[in-house]
Amino acid sequence: MNTDFTIKANLVDVVQRRVFPAEILITDGRVVRIQEIKDDLDLYIMPGFVDAHVHIESSMLVPSEFARLAVAHGTVATVSDPHEIANVLGIEGLEFMLDNASEVPLRFYFGVPSCVPATAFETSGSVLDASDVEQLLARDEFKYLSEMMNFPGVIYEDKEVWAKINAAKKYNKPIDGHAPSLSGEGLLKYASAGITTDHESVSVEEAVEKIRLGIKLQIREGSAAKNFEALYSVIDLYPDDVMLCSDDRHPDDLLEGHVNDFVVRALNKGLDLFNVLRAVTYNPVKHYGLDVGLLQKGDYADFIVIKDLKKFNVLSVYIHGKKVYSNNEILFSVPKIKPINNFNIDFVSIDDIRLKSESSKAKVMLAKDGDLYTKLEVLSVKNREGFIVSDVDSDILKIVVVNRYAQAKPQVALVKGFGLKAGAIAGSVAHDSHNIIAVGVRDEDILRAINLVIKEKGGMVAVNEKTEYVLALPVAGLMSDKPGEEVAELYQTINKVAKGWGSTLHAPFMTLSFMALLVIPELKIGDKGLFDGKEFKFTNLFV
């Protein structure tokens, strides 16, 4: 039952770009009156934060549990691309996300995934063709066409790609972009297709070129890819064309903070207060046409109460006029989860992951902390009795991808940068098709890790000769059915184990999950083979 109430605080008006003491009347979940007053007030009231682009699945939490953690940081809405679960379960996965999200007050605005599968060069658990995409875009529950990763398909006028783009235009829904390193004539054609956003820029020059072509910049600061330091200055240069997003936020990071962290960091850089706040409120709300209030008369009462405009400590959160967080307490419950999944293979054998030597030199992926890009290096590799093995001294380790949807030969390649001196790690989170991916020192440990993931029908594992650690992910092999705090603790544990075995990466499992992301250059591995992301074709391992 809705009740009328008033609240007095210093109103941070992101629309009029001013701060003033006000008394605000809320009736039936909406702002009905804002009266400027003369009182000297201690607290501030402002619109709640919006994450402009996030894959909820990457938190390893279902939407309802994500909401429980996110509202504590002042998040009232997310623009969510359910691309990950769609690649596993198709429309059934999308319906799961919608249903689960509807059980909690946080506003989830889902898009229709445009690239399922992400490429034709890998095996996913489902396919959403242009007909499927159009039917989904016709529904009010879906607000936009999610990131169009197949930018070559846009540029070279692939009929299926353009059918999806035209469907979005038919229903007047925004089209999100994904165009790493694209520039010049290619970018011009991509932008002219009606692409409206991009979160893949890594330099100011790249970001500005896209903005000048009408593509809004989404500055990404996630658990894996971190572009804030390189791009924050664009907020003041083009304040109407910038949004902030997390893209991927792991559970331990989400426990500590969300979009509020980006706000504080930006203000500490000396950026204009309202330019920063509009990037996490006004700009995404207006761009996507969200029914999220901005504390204007007639708006939904979606707001946060904070102590100051420096640390942005969140005291309470209201969504549609209902208090959902106050004094460190979540004021709503989450539903019990009934997992859905798609896992259809038997255990693999040691012979399946052996790599017969064809040369003393091979193409090696170079993994870099906090970066989705992987350089290609040609290096000398270690041979034992005619088979390539991991070379710990040179930090060149075997990496394996196993199709989890159908029985098929595993693909084996080499990666540098993980730093493991012992054991192996593996998981069923492997963007974008989410097959099983593993890296390790000994074939025996790699095999054990892969088979443990198969046994669990999804999860993240760390194993060595004596021990095993498991974070089970029974929901599509991507998400847990456990409370966020428990998932965060398990995730931290397996990361610490990997670091204890020598990994120097901040988030070894997150980095591993992107080694199969074929749409990001230069070199990646999928379930069908080694892939050159610059040439957009398969390539031979040996040189």
C-alpha positions in Angstrom: 0.0 0.0 0.0 1.4 3.4 -1.0 1.5 6.1 1.5 2.1 9.9 1.2 5.3 11.2 2.9 7.5 14.2 2.7 11.3 14.4 2.9 13.5 17.4 3.6 17.1 17.5 2.3 19.4 19.4 0.0 18.1 18.5 -3.4 20.7 17.7 -6.0 18.9 18.6 -9.1 20.7 17.0 -12.1 18.3 18.5 -14.6 18.6 22.1 -13.5 22.2 21.6 -12.4 21.7 23.1 -8.9 21.7 22.2 -5.2 19.1 23.7 -2.9 17.2 22.8 0.3 13.8 21.4 -0.5 10.8 19.7 0.9 9.5 17.0 -1.4 6.1 15.4 -1.3 5.8 11.8 -2.5 2.3 10.4 -3.3 1.6 7.0 -4.8 5.2 6.5 -5.6 5.7 9.8 -7.5 7.0 13.2 -6.8 4.0 15.6 -6.6 5.6 18.7 -5.1 9.0 20.2 -4.7 9.2 23.3 -2.6 12.4 25.2 -2.1 12.9 26.1 1.6 15.3 28.2 3.7 16.3 25.4 6.2 19.9 24.6 6.9 19.9 20.8 6.2 22.6 18.2 6.7 21.6 15.5 4.2 21.3 15.4 0.4 18.7 13.8 -1.8 19.5 12.9 -5.4 18.4 10.6 -8.2 19.5 7.0 -7.8 22.3 5.6 -9.9 21.9 3.8 -13.2 24.5 1.3 -14.5 24.3 2.1 -18.2 25.6 -1.3 -19.4 26.0 -4.5 -17.4 25.8 -8.3 -17.9 24.1 -9.4 -14.6 25.3 -13.0 -15.2 28.9 -11.9 -14.8 28.2 -11.2 -11.1 27.5 -14.9 -10.8 24.3 -13.8 -9.1 20.7 -14.1 -10.4 19.1 -10.6 -10.9 17.2 -10.7 -7.6 20.4 -11.3 -5.6 22.3 -8.8 -7.7 19.6 -6.3 -6.7 20.0 -7.0 -3.0 23.7 -6.2 -3.2 23.5 -3.3 -5.6 20.8 -1.2 -3.9 23.1 -0.8 -0.9 25.4 1.4 -3.1 22.6 3.6 -4.4 21.8 1.7 -7.6 18.2 1.9 -8.6 18.4 0.6 -12.2 20.5 -1.2 -14.7 20.6 -1.4 -18.4 21.2 -5.1 -18.7 22.3 -7.2 -21.6 21.3 -10.8 -21.0 23.7 -11.9 -23.7 25.4 -14.5 -21.5 22.4 -16.6 -20.6 20.9 -16.2 -24.1 24.0 -17.9 -25.5 23.4 -20.8 -23.1 19.6 -21.1 -23.1 18.2 -18.8 -25.7 14.7 -17.4 -25.0 14.2 -19.7 -22.0 17.2 -18.0 -20.4 15.7 -14.5 -21.2 12.4 -15.5 -19.6 14.2 -16.6 -16.5 16.0 -13.3 -16.2 12.8 -11.3 -16.7 10.8 -13.4 -14.2 13.5 -13.4 -11.5 14.1 -9.6 -11.9 10.4 -8.9 -11.5 10.5 -10.3 -8.0 12.5 -7.3 -6.6 12.1 -3.5 -6.7 15.4 -2.7 -8.5 14.6 -1.7 -12.1 16.2 -4.0 -14.6 15.9 -2.9 -18.2 16.8 -5.8 -20.5 17.9 -5.6 -24.1 17.5 -8.2 -26.8 20.9 -9.9 -27.5 22.0 -9.2 -31.1 24.7 -11.8 -31.3 23.7 -15.3 -30.2 26.0 -16.9 -31.0 28.5 -14.1 -30.9 30.2 -15.4 -34.0 29.7 -18.3 -36.4 33.1 -19.6 -35.3 32.0 -21.1 -32.0 29.3 -23.4 -30.6 26.7 -21.8 -28.3 23.7 -23.4 -26.6 21.2 -21.5 -28.6 20.6 -19.3 -31.6 18.6 -16.1 -31.8 18.0 -15.3 -35.5 16.6 -12.1 -36.9 13.0 -13.5 -36.6 13.5 -14.2 -32.9 15.1 -10.8 -32.3 12.2 -9.0 -34.0 9.6 -10.9 -32.0 11.4 -10.1 -28.8 11.9 -6.4 -29.7 8.2 -6.2 -30.2 7.7 -6.8 -26.5 7.6 -3.9 -24.1 9.8 -5.8 -21.6 12.8 -5.4 -23.9 14.0 -1.8 -24.2 16.8 -1.9 -26.8 18.9 -4.1 -29.1 22.0 -5.2 -27.1 25.5 -4.6 -28.2 26.1 -5.4 -31.9 29.4 -7.2 -31.6 29.4 -8.3 -35.2 30.7 -5.0 -36.5 32.2 -6.7 -39.7 28.6 -7.9 -40.4 27.4 -4.3 -40.1 30.1 -2.9 -42.3 29.9 -5.6 -45.0 26.1 -5.6 -44.9 25.4 -9.1 -43.7 21.6 -9.6 -44.3 20.9 -11.3 -40.9 22.8 -8.6 -39.0 20.9 -5.8 -40.9 17.6 -7.5 -40.3 18.2 -7.2 -36.6 19.2 -3.6 -36.9 16.1 -2.8 -39.0 13.9 -4.6 -36.4 15.2 -2.3 -33.7 14.5 0.8 -35.9 11.0 -0.6 -36.7 10.2 -0.5 -33.0 12.1 2.7 -32.3 14.5 1.1 -29.8 18.1 2.1 -29.3 20.9 0.0 -30.7 24.0 -0.6 -28.5 27.4 -1.0 -30.1 30.6 -2.9 -29.6 33.4 -1.7 -31.8 36.9 -2.2 -30.3 39.6 -0.2 -32.2 37.2 0.5 -35.1 37.9 3.9 -36.8 37.9 5.7 -40.1 35.6 4.5 -42.9 34.6 1.4 -41.0 33.5 3.3 -38.0 31.6 5.8 -40.2 29.6 3.0 -41.7 29.0 1.4 -38.3 27.7 4.6 -36.9 25.6 5.4 -39.9 23.8 2.1 -39.3 22.2 3.7 -36.3 24.5 2.4 -33.6 24.0 4.7 -30.5 26.6 3.6 -27.9 29.9 2.0 -27.4 31.8 0.8 -24.3 34.9 -0.6 -25.9 37.0 2.6 -26.3 40.4 2.5 -24.7 41.7 6.0 -25.5 40.4 9.6 -25.6 41.1 9.7 -29.3 39.0 6.6 -30.0 36.2 7.9 -27.8 36.0 11.3 -29.3 36.0 9.9 -32.9 33.0 7.9 -32.0 31.2 10.7 -30.2 31.6 13.0 -33.2 29.9 10.4 -35.3 26.9 10.3 -32.9 27.9 7.3 -30.8 27.6 7.9 -27.0 30.5 6.9 -24.9 30.0 4.4 -22.1 33.1 4.5 -19.9 33.6 1.0 -18.6 35.2 0.1 -15.3 34.5 -3.5 -14.6 36.1 -6.4 -12.8 38.2 -7.3 -15.8 38.3 -4.4 -18.3 39.1 -1.0 -16.7 39.0 2.1 -18.9 38.2 4.8 -16.4 41.7 6.2 -16.0 42.1 6.5 -19.8 38.8 8.1 -20.5 37.5 10.1 -17.5 38.5 13.4 -19.0 35.9 12.9 -21.7 33.1 13.4 -19.1 33.9 17.2 -18.9 34.7 17.4 -22.7 31.4 15.9 -23.8 29.1 15.9 -20.8 25.9 15.1 -22.8 27.5 12.1 -24.5 28.9 10.1 -21.7 27.5 7.3 -19.4 29.3 5.2 -16.8 29.0 1.4 -16.7 30.5 -1.7 -15.2 29.9 -4.2 -18.0 31.0 -7.1 -15.8 31.0 -6.9 -12.0 32.1 -9.8 -9.9 30.4 -10.6 -6.6 33.3 -9.6 -4.3 33.6 -6.2 -6.2 29.8 -5.7 -6.0 29.8 -6.2 -2.3 32.3 -3.3 -2.0 30.7 -0.9 -4.4 29.0 -0.3 -7.7 28.4 2.9 -9.8 28.9 5.0 -6.7 32.6 4.1 -6.8 32.9 5.6 -10.3 31.3 8.9 -9.1 33.7 9.3 -6.2 36.7 8.6 -8.4 35.6 11.0 -11.1 35.0 13.8 -8.5 38.4 13.1 -7.0 39.8 13.9 -10.4 38.3 17.4 -10.2 35.5 16.8 -12.7 32.4 18.9 -12.6 29.8 17.6 -10.1 26.8 17.7 -12.4 28.7 16.3 -15.5 29.6 13.3 -13.4 26.2 12.8 -11.8 24.4 13.2 -15.2 26.5 10.4 -16.6 25.0 8.0 -14.0 21.5 9.4 -13.9 20.1 11.8 -16.5 22.1 10.6 -19.6 21.2 6.9 -19.4 17.6 7.6 -18.4 17.1 9.9 -21.4 19.1 7.8 -23.9 17.2 4.6 -23.2 13.8 6.2 -22.3 13.8 4.6 -18.9 10.9 5.1 -16.5 13.4 6.0 -13.7 12.7 9.2 -11.9 15.1 12.2 -11.8 13.5 13.9 -8.9 11.4 16.2 -11.0 7.7 16.8 -10.4 5.7 13.9 -11.8 8.6 11.5 -11.8 8.7 8.2 -10.1 10.3 8.7 -6.7 13.5 6.9 -7.4 16.2 8.5 -5.2 18.9 8.1 -2.6 19.7 10.0 0.5 23.4 10.6 1.1 25.5 12.2 3.8 27.7 14.4 1.6 28.8 15.1 -2.0 32.3 13.8 -1.6 32.1 10.2 -0.4 28.5 9.6 -1.4 27.8 7.3 1.6 24.3 6.0 0.9 22.0 6.2 3.9 18.8 5.1 2.3 17.4 4.2 -1.2 13.8 4.6 -2.5 12.5 3.0 -5.7 9.1 4.1 -7.0 8.5 5.7 -3.6 9.2 2.5 -1.6 12.1 2.5 0.8 14.3 -0.5 -0.2 17.4 0.1 1.8 18.1 2.0 5.1 20.7 2.0 7.8 22.7 -0.9 6.3 19.6 -3.1 6.0 17.9 -4.4 2.8 14.2 -4.0 3.1 13.0 -6.6 0.6 13.4 -10.3 0.2 14.5 -12.4 -2.8 12.7 -15.5 -4.2 13.9 -19.0 -4.0 15.7 -20.0 -7.2 14.9 -23.0 -9.4 18.0 -23.5 -11.5 17.9 -24.0 -15.3 20.8 -25.3 -17.3 22.3 -26.7 -20.5 25.1 -29.2 -20.0 25.2 -32.2 -22.3 28.7 -33.9 -22.3 30.6 -36.8 -20.7 34.0 -36.6 -19.1 37.0 -36.1 -21.3 40.2 -38.2 -21.2 43.9 -37.3 -21.0 44.4 -38.2 -24.7 41.7 -35.6 -25.5 43.9 -32.7 -24.2 47.3 -33.8 -25.4 48.9 -31.5 -28.0 51.1 -33.2 -30.6 54.1 -31.1 -31.6 54.3 -29.8 -35.2 57.0 -27.2 -34.7 59.4 -25.7 -32.1 57.5 -22.3 -32.3 53.9 -21.5 -31.8 51.5 -18.6 -31.6 50.9 -17.8 -27.9 48.1 -15.6 -26.4 49.5 -12.9 -24.1 47.0 -12.3 -21.3 47.2 -8.9 -19.7 45.7 -7.9 -16.3 42.6 -5.7 -16.6 42.5 -5.9 -20.4 40.3 -8.0 -22.8 42.8 -7.7 -25.6 45.4 -10.5 -26.0 48.5 -9.9 -28.0 49.8 -12.6 -30.4 53.4 -13.6 -29.8 55.4 -16.3 -31.6 57.5 -18.1 -29.0 59.6 -21.3 -28.6 57.5 -24.0 -26.9 58.4 -26.9 -24.7 58.3 -30.4 -26.2 58.2 -33.7 -24.2 58.2 -37.0 -26.1 56.6 -35.4 -29.2 53.9 -33.5 -27.2 53.7 -29.8 -26.3 53.5 -29.3 -22.5 53.3 -26.3 -20.2 56.5 -24.4 -19.7 56.4 -23.0 -16.2 59.8 -21.3 -16.4 58.7 -19.3 -19.4 55.1 -18.9 -18.2 53.7 -20.6 -21.3 50.8 -22.7 -20.2 48.4 -25.0 -22.0 44.8 -23.6 -22.3 41.9 -25.9 -23.3 38.3 -25.2 -24.4 35.7 -28.0 -24.3 32.3 -27.8 -26.0 29.8 -28.2 -23.2 26.7 -28.5 -25.4 27.7 -31.6 -27.5 30.5 -34.2 -27.4 33.4 -32.8 -29.5 37.2 -32.8 -29.6 38.7 -30.3 -27.1 40.8 -27.5 -28.5 44.2 -26.9 -27.1 46.4 -23.8 -27.4 49.0 -21.8 -25.4 48.8 -18.7 -23.2 51.3 -16.5 -21.4 50.5 -14.2 -18.5 48.7 -16.4 -15.9 51.9 -17.2 -14.0 50.7 -20.5 -12.5 53.5 -22.6 -11.0 51.2 -25.5 -10.0 47.7 -26.8 -10.4 45.0 -25.8 -12.9 41.9 -23.6 -12.9 38.8 -24.0 -15.0 35.2 -22.7 -15.4 32.0 -22.7 -17.5 32.1 -18.9 -17.7 33.8 -18.4 -21.0 32.6 -15.5 -23.0 30.6 -15.5 -25.1 29.4 -19.1 -25.7 30.3 -20.3 -22.2 31.9 -23.5 -23.0 34.4 -25.0 -20.5 37.8 -23.3 -20.4 40.9 -24.4 -18.4 44.5 -23.4 -18.0 47.2 -25.2 -16.0 50.6 -26.6 -15.4 50.1 -30.4 -15.8 47.8 -32.2 -18.2 46.6 -34.3 -15.2 45.5 -31.2 -13.3 43.9 -29.6 -16.4 41.9 -32.8 -17.0 40.8 -33.0 -13.4 39.7 -29.4 -13.4 37.7 -29.8 -16.6 36.0 -33.0 -15.4 35.1 -31.4 -12.1 33.3 -28.6 -14.0 31.4 -31.2 -16.0 30.5 -33.1 -12.8 29.1 -29.9 -11.3 27.3 -29.0 -14.6 28.9 -25.6 -14.3 31.1 -23.7 -12.0 34.6 -22.4 -11.3 37.2 -24.8 -9.9 40.9 -24.8 -8.8 42.7 -28.1 -8.4 46.1 -29.5 -7.9 47.4 -33.0 -7.0 46.0 -33.0 -3.6 43.1 -30.6 -3.3 40.1 -29.1 -5.1 38.1 -25.9 -4.6 34.6 -25.5 -6.2 32.3 -22.5 -6.8 29.2 -24.2 -8.2 27.1 -22.3 -10.8 24.0 -24.4 -11.3 22.0 -21.6 -13.1 23.0 -22.0 -16.7 26.6 -22.7 -15.6 26.9 -18.9 -15.1 25.1 -18.0 -11.8 24.8 -19.4 -8.3 21.6 -20.0 -6.4 23.3 -18.9 -3.1 23.4 -15.5 -1.3 25.8 -13.0 -2.7 28.0 -12.9 0.3 28.5 -16.6 0.1 29.3 -16.5 -3.6 31.7 -13.6 -3.1 33.6 -15.5 -0.3 33.9 -18.7 -2.5 35.0 -16.6 -5.5 37.6 -14.8 -3.4 38.8 -18.2 -2.1 39.4 -19.7 -5.5 41.1 -16.6 -6.7 43.4 -16.6 -3.6 44.2 -20.3 -4.3 45.2 -19.5 -7.9 47.3 -16.6 -6.7 48.9 -18.9 -4.1 49.9 -21.2 -7.0 51.7 -18.4 -8.6 49.2 -16.3 -10.7 50.0 -12.6 -10.7 46.6 -11.6 -12.1 44.2 -9.6 -10.0 41.3 -11.8 -11.1 42.6 -15.0 -12.7 39.2 -16.5 -13.3 37.8 -13.4 -14.9 40.8 -13.1 -17.1 40.4 -16.8 -18.1 36.8 -16.3 -19.0 37.7 -13.8 -21.7 40.3 -15.9 -23.4 37.5 -17.4 -25.5 36.0 -14.0 -26.5 36.7 -14.2 -30.2 35.4 -10.8 -31.0 38.2 -9.1 -29.1 41.6 -9.1 -30.8 44.3 -10.3 -31.3 44.4 -14.0 -30.5 41.7 -16.2 -28.7 40.7 -19.8 -28.5 37.2 -21.2 -29.1 35.7 -24.6 -29.0 36.5 -25.0 -32.8 40.1 -23.8 -32.7 42.5 -20.9 -32.4 41.1 -17.6 -33.7 42.8 -14.5 -35.1 40.6 -11.6 -33.9 42.2 -9.1 -36.3 41.7 -11.2 -39.4 38.5 -12.7 -38.0 39.3 -16.2 -39.0 40.9 -19.4 -37.6 44.6 -19.6 -37.5 47.2 -22.4 -37.1 48.8 -22.8 -33.7 52.3 -23.7 -35.0 54.6 -21.6 -37.0 
